[in-house]
Amino acid sequence: MVEHMANHIFRTVLMYFMVFGVMRIMGKREIGELSIFDLVISVMIAEIAVFALEDIDRPIYDGIVPMLTLLLIQIAIAMLSLRFRRVRLWFDGKPSVIIRNGQINRKEMRRQRYNLDDLLMQLRSQKVDSVADVEFAVLETSGQLSVVPKDKSEQGKGGQQAPKREASLSAKIKFEALPLPLIMDGKVNDENLKQIGKTRFWLKNQIQSKGLTDFKQVFFCSIDHKGKLYINAMDEK
């Protein structure tokens, strides 16, 4: 009896530190908002730990080996995601614009199977009372809603000045996500450039104004809803 109980305690402690270690190695992202891929890995690790604890006659490595295999899969895919944006999009998905300039994108909501109750609940959680007060709302791959409210100070100026400004901004820049990435890991996103009506020549001039001569020197470059560029250079090796 004592030996049986000691075995249970040993397995429980071992599985605790195994799960803790695996999740720690996977990174802080696993602890926060999970993507579908992260959620699948986390659920499988939890199930494997339960199986190892339930059947005391099963060898302990029947739980450890699958858990380490999942860890290696997650690390491998994470490394590939750092190098290739297509891998990131395939596993994590792409953010979806649900609201643009106070107008709900019903087609995108249907595609994401995202209903009005979900939308209003997440708007209320961010202290937004009306859809009309939202300039952009983006459904992130984690299921969270990122909201960019309208500038109320500009809404009240001159009655018609704000709508004109919003219309011209909307015509100039079309957003797929906020902020819209133009360069990631030294590679230009030509599709996003095309969406905002710009060329590589224009982008090259923008990074040159920051003292950078080549796209490969840029780790990340994005443009926000006001047309402002953010440029972050690669670390010097």
N, C-alpha and C positions, 0 to 999 in steps of 0.2 A: 504493500500500500504506500509506504513512504517512498519507495523507489519510483513507483508510478507517478506520484505527485511531484517528485523532484524532476522527473522527465518532462512533465507538463510545464513546470516553472522554467526549466532550461530552454524548452522550445519557445515559450512565450517571450522570454527575454531576448533570445537569439533573433526571433522574427521581428521584435520591436526595433532592435538595432539595425537589422538588415533593411527594413522598410525605411527607417530614419536615414540610414546612410545612402540608400538608393535615391530617395527624394532629394537629399542634400546635394548629391552629385549631379542630379538632373538640373539643379539651378533654382533660383528664387522664382522664376516664372511659373513653375509648377505649383507653388504655394498660392499665387495670386489668381488672376483670371485665366481659366483654362480654355484652350482651344479644343476642338474635337479630338485631335490627335493626342494632346496631353491628357484629356479626360479618359480616353480608351486605355492608355498606358497606366494611369493611376488606378482605374477600376480593376484592371487585370492584376496588378501588383497586390492590391488588397485581397482579391479572390484567392490568389496563390498562397498568401500568408494564412488565410482562413483554412484552406485545405491542409496545409502543413500542420496546423494546430489541432484540427479536428481528428485526424487519423494518426494516432500516436505510434501505430505499428508501421507506418510508412517511413522510409528512410528520410532523414532531414534534408539530404541533398536534392530530393524530389521537389522541394520548395525553393531551395537556394539557386539551383541551376536555371530554372525558368525565369526567376527574378533577375538574375544577372544577364540572361539573354535579352530580356526586355530593356534593361539598362543600356546594353551595347547598341540595341536597335535605336533607342532614343538619342544616344550620343551621336551615332552615325548620321541620323537624319538631321539632327541639329547642326552638325558640321556642314552637311551638304546645303542646308538652308542658309547658312552664312555666306556661302559662295554663289548660290544660284537662286535668283528670285523666283523662278518658275517652280522650284521645289517648295519654297515658302508658300506660294499661292496655292499649290496643290494640296498641301497638308493643312495649312491654316485658313485657306479661303481668302476672300477679298471683302473689304468693307463695302457697305451699301448705303447710298444716300437715300434717306427716307423722307426728309423734308428739305426743300430748297426754296429760299425766299418766301417762307410762310405757306408753301404749297406742298401737300402730301403726295408722294409718289406712290400711288395705289398699285401700279404694275409691279414695282420693286417689292412692296409689302406682300403681294400675293406670291411672288417668286420665293420670298424668304419665309412664307407662312407666318407672317408677323401681323398680329391683329391690332385693332385700334385700342383695345384695353391695355395691351402691353405697351403701346406707344405712349398713351396718356399717363400710365403709371410711372414710366421712366422719366417722362417730362416733369411730373409732380415731384419725383425724388430729387430732381435738380432745380426745384423751386421755379419752374416755368409754368405759368397759368394758362397760356394760350398758344396754340400752334402758330398764330399770326405773329407772335413775338420772336419766332425762331428763324434765323437766316439760313442755317444749315443744321441738320441732324443726321449723324452717320451711325449706322448700326455696325459696331465693330465685330470682328470675328469671334470674340469672346461672348457676344450676346449683349454687351453693354452698349448704351446709347450715348454718343458724344454729341453735345449740343453747343452750337455757336449762336448766342442770342443776337438779335438786331441791336444796332447802336441807337438807343432811344433818344440821345441828344440830337442825332441827325434826323430822326423821324419827325421831330417837332419843328425843324427849321423850314420856314417858307412854305409849308404845306405840300408843295409838289417837288421840292428839290430832292428829298430823300428817295421817293419812288423813281425819279429820273436817274439818280446816281446808281440805285440798285439795278435798274434795267440795263444801264450801260455796262456795269460790272458783270452782270450775268451774261451779257452778249460777248464780252471780251474773254471771260474765263469760265470754262465748263469743268465742273469738278466731278471726279469719280470717287475721291476720298479726300479727307482733310487731315493734314496738309497734303497737297498733291506732290508726290516725289518726282523729281526730274532726273536726279543722278543718285544711284545707290551702289555702293562698293565700286566706284569708279566707272560704272556703266550707265550710259544715257538711256533714259526711258523715252524712246521716240514717240510712242503712242500717246503719252501724257503731254509731250511737247506739242504734238499735233492738236490735241484737245484745246490747248490755250492759244493756238494760232501762232506759235513761235517756231524758230528753226534752231539747228545746232550752232549756226553762226551767231545768233542772238545770245544763246546760252554761253558760248565761248567768250563773248565780250563781257558777260556778267561775271564769270569766274576770273577773267583776267583783271577786272577792276578790283578784285580781292587779292591780287598778287599770285594767282595760280595760272599756269600756262597750259595744263593738260587736264582732260577729264579724269584721267587715272589718279590725279592728285586729290580728287574730291571724294570723300567718304560718303557724304550725304548732302543733297541739295533739294530743297522743296520750296513751293510757293503757296502762300496762304490765301484766304478768301479776299484779302485786300490787295493781292498782287505783290506782296512783299516777299523777297527771296531770303531763304536761310541757307547758308553755305558752311559746311564743316569739312575741313581738310583732313587728309589721311595723316596718321601719326608718322613722324620720320623714324625710319629704322636705323 
